[in-house]
Amino acid sequence: MSGFKGNKAALPQKPCAACGRPMTWRKKWERNWEQVKYCSDRCRAQAGKNVS
């Protein structure tokens, strides 16, 4: 089990485009952090419905 042992406060953050909650950088988003807009699949789906 390899848990994160660093300082999470030092990771970059930005607000979710749908709900506005702060998103903290994740290793999964390392290559496309600039293109990440939504914190979850639910927010991505919600944003798609509000386009009309």
N, C-alpha and C positions, 0 to 999 in steps of 0.2 A: 504494500500500500504506500503510494508516494503522494502525500498531502503537500499543499503549498506551504512553504515555510518562510516566505519572504514578506515584504512590507506591502500589503495590498493598497495602502493609502498612496503609495508612490506610482501606481499604475494610472495611465491616462483614462479620462472619462469624457463622455459627451451625452447629451440628452437624446432620448428616443423621439423620433419624428412624430409618433402617434400619441403616446401617453405623456411624454415629457420627463419621465423618470430617468435618472442618471444611469448610463450603462458603463460598466467598468470593462476595460480591455480584457480579452480572453485569448489564450494561446490559439484557439480555433480560428480566431479572426486575425491572426498575425499578418497574413498576406494581403488581406483586403479591408483593413481597419478603416480606411478612408471611405469605402463604399458602404459600410454597415450603417443602416439608418434606423432599424427597429430592434427592440430588445428581445422580441419573441415572435413566434409564428402567429400568435393571436393578434399582436399589434400590426403585423404585416397584413393579415387578412382584414382587419378593421380599416386600415388605411385604404385598401383596395375598394372597399364598399363606399367610402366617403368621396370618391373621385367624381361621381356623377354630378 
